[in-house]
Amino acid sequence: MIVIVDERELVKEGFYSLFGREGVASAGFGSSEFGEWVSSAADEDVNSVHAFLIGECPSNTISPQKIRDRTKAPVIALSEHHSLENTLRLFDLGVDDVIRKPVHIREILARIAAIRRRGHEEARFTEVGSLRIFVDGRDPEVDGRPLPLPRRERRILEFLADNRGRRVTKTQVFNAIYGVFDDEVEENVVESHISKLRKKLRERLGYDPVDSKRFLGYRLIID
């Protein structure tokens, strides 16, 4: 999920629509409500966020450090003021990147992926036997050959790989793929996506690398 912080409803709605076309969940906040949310939200909700985009907000109302106290997700400033002084000011505040508008939504996603790749110090992929799972949006590979997956299934696999060996609940998977605030989709849709994903993995790998336990959730078996 991508979180957009901006005082303008049209901007938040526009990003919500554009990210949606790319199959990426998003949510918009004003600066005051965002400050309250990032301070009080449950850890699993905050950890479901892949990046924070900070747009037009009153000066110094959004603290990148406050966000980092909760999560390592990238904090990116969206700037409409094309000046060196403003760009340097934003970096001094602690953002990970400054993107000048107008910008294509795919460039934003590419920059988010690049920052997240740098955060994976040990590797840009996870290997499970002959399965290689990337962290930059590419389809996984089996024995070096791509395994095409629908966006939702690929993102679920990436989320499981990102939580290497740890068990994640259905709610955590749902929040990561659909967003914390999506009331239009039932959480049980996760079971359908994971069932289809596991079938495809079994067909190509000859076994199921996803361990599932009722009430406890899912875990990618990496041993």
C-alpha positions in Angstrom: 0.0 0.0 0.0 1.1 3.6 -0.8 0.1 6.4 1.6 -0.3 9.9 0.1 -0.3 12.9 2.4 -1.7 16.1 0.9 -4.2 18.7 1.9 -6.0 18.6 -1.5 -8.8 16.1 -2.0 -8.4 16.1 -5.8 -4.7 15.2 -5.5 -5.4 12.3 -3.2 -8.2 11.0 -5.3 -6.1 11.4 -8.5 -3.3 9.3 -7.0 -5.7 6.7 -5.7 -7.1 6.3 -9.2 -3.7 6.2 -10.9 -2.2 3.7 -8.5 -5.3 1.6 -8.8 -4.8 1.3 -12.5 -1.4 -0.2 -11.8 -2.9 -2.6 -9.3 -1.4 -0.8 -6.3 -3.4 -0.1 -3.2 -3.2 3.4 -1.8 -4.8 5.7 0.8 -4.8 9.4 1.3 -4.6 11.6 4.4 -4.5 15.2 5.3 -1.5 16.2 7.4 -3.2 16.4 10.7 -5.1 13.1 10.4 -1.9 11.4 9.1 0.0 12.6 12.2 -2.6 11.0 14.4 -2.7 7.8 12.3 1.0 7.2 12.1 1.3 7.7 15.9 -1.5 5.4 16.9 -2.0 2.8 14.2 -1.3 -0.9 14.9 2.2 -2.1 13.8 0.7 -4.5 11.2 -1.1 -1.5 9.6 1.9 0.7 9.4 4.1 -2.2 8.2 1.7 -2.8 5.3 2.8 0.5 3.8 5.4 0.3 1.0 6.0 4.0 0.8 4.8 7.4 2.0 4.4 10.2 -0.6 4.4 13.7 1.0 2.7 16.4 -1.1 1.4 19.9 -0.2 1.2 20.2 3.6 1.8 23.1 6.1 5.5 23.6 6.8 7.1 21.1 9.2 3.9 19.3 9.9 5.2 16.0 8.6 8.3 14.5 10.2 10.1 11.8 8.2 11.9 10.8 11.5 8.5 10.3 13.2 7.6 8.0 10.3 10.9 6.1 10.6 10.3 5.5 14.3 7.5 3.2 13.1 8.7 1.8 9.8 11.6 1.6 7.3 9.3 2.3 4.3 10.6 5.1 1.9 9.5 8.6 2.5 9.3 10.6 -0.7 8.5 14.3 -1.2 6.4 15.3 -4.2 7.6 18.8 -5.1 5.8 21.4 -7.3 8.5 24.0 -6.6 11.3 23.4 -9.0 14.2 25.1 -7.2 17.4 23.8 -5.7 16.7 25.5 -2.4 13.4 23.7 -2.0 14.9 20.4 -3.0 17.8 20.7 -0.5 15.3 21.8 2.2 13.3 18.6 1.7 16.4 16.4 1.9 17.4 18.2 5.0 14.1 17.3 6.6 15.0 13.7 6.0 13.1 12.4 3.0 14.6 9.6 0.9 13.9 11.2 -2.4 12.4 14.3 -4.0 10.2 13.8 -7.1 9.3 16.9 -9.1 5.7 17.1 -10.5 4.3 16.4 -13.0 5.6 12.8 -13.0 4.3 9.6 -14.4 2.9 7.1 -11.8 5.2 4.4 -13.1 8.3 6.6 -12.4 7.1 6.9 -8.8 6.7 3.2 -8.5 10.2 2.7 -10.1 11.8 5.1 -7.6 10.0 3.3 -4.7 11.3 0.0 -5.9 14.8 1.3 -6.2 14.9 2.6 -2.7 13.4 -0.6 -1.3 16.1 -2.6 -3.2 18.8 -0.6 -1.5 17.1 -1.5 1.8 17.6 -5.2 1.1 21.3 -5.1 1.8 22.0 -8.8 1.4 20.2 -9.4 -1.9 17.7 -8.1 -4.4 15.9 -11.4 -4.5 15.0 -14.4 -2.3 15.7 -17.9 -3.4 13.6 -20.9 -2.5 15.2 -23.9 -4.1 14.9 -23.2 -7.9 12.5 -20.3 -7.2 13.8 -16.8 -7.3 11.6 -14.0 -6.0 12.5 -10.4 -6.9 11.8 -7.3 -4.9 11.4 -4.9 -7.8 8.1 -6.0 -9.3 9.5 -8.5 -11.8 7.8 -11.9 -12.2 9.5 -14.6 -10.2 11.7 -17.2 -12.0 11.9 -21.0 -11.8 15.2 -22.4 -13.0 15.9 -19.0 -14.7 12.6 -19.0 -16.6 9.9 -16.4 -15.7 6.8 -17.5 -13.9 4.1 -15.0 -15.1 1.7 -14.1 -12.2 -1.2 -11.7 -12.0 -0.3 -8.5 -10.0 -2.1 -9.5 -6.8 -0.5 -13.0 -6.7 3.0 -11.6 -7.5 2.6 -9.0 -4.7 1.5 -11.7 -2.2 4.6 -13.8 -3.1 6.8 -10.7 -2.7 5.2 -10.0 0.7 5.8 -13.5 1.9 9.4 -13.3 0.7 9.9 -9.9 2.4 8.9 -11.6 5.6 11.4 -14.4 5.1 10.3 -17.4 7.1 8.0 -15.5 9.4 4.4 -16.3 9.6 1.9 -13.5 8.4 -1.8 -13.4 9.0 -4.5 -13.2 6.4 -5.2 -9.6 7.6 -1.5 -8.6 7.2 -1.5 -10.0 3.6 -4.8 -8.2 2.8 -3.5 -4.9 4.2 -0.3 -5.1 2.2 -2.1 -5.9 -1.1 -5.4 -4.0 -0.9 -4.6 -1.4 1.7 -5.8 -0.8 5.3 -8.8 1.3 4.3 -10.3 -0.7 1.4 -13.9 -1.5 2.6 -15.1 -2.6 -0.9 -13.2 -5.9 -1.0 -13.7 -8.8 1.5 -10.7 -10.0 3.3 -11.4 -13.6 2.4 -10.3 -12.8 -1.2 -6.8 -13.4 0.1 -7.5 -17.1 0.4 -8.5 -17.3 -3.2 -5.4 -15.5 -4.4 -3.1 -17.6 -2.3 -4.9 -20.8 -3.4 -4.2 -19.9 -7.1 -0.7 -18.9 -6.3 0.1 -22.1 -4.5 -1.3 -24.2 -7.4 0.9 -22.4 -9.9 4.0 -22.8 -7.7 3.2 -26.5 -7.2 2.9 -27.0 -11.0 6.3 -25.4 -11.7 8.3 -26.5 -8.6 6.7 -29.9 -7.9 6.0 -28.9 -4.3 4.3 -26.1 -2.4 6.7 -23.6 -0.7 3.9 -21.9 1.2 3.1 -23.3 4.7 -0.4 -22.5 5.9 -1.8 -23.0 9.4 -5.3 -22.1 10.4 -5.6 -19.1 12.6 -1.8 -18.5 12.4 -1.4 -17.6 8.8 1.1 -18.2 6.0 4.9 -18.6 5.8 7.3 -19.0 2.9 9.5 -22.0 3.6 13.0 -20.9 2.7 15.0 -23.7 4.3 
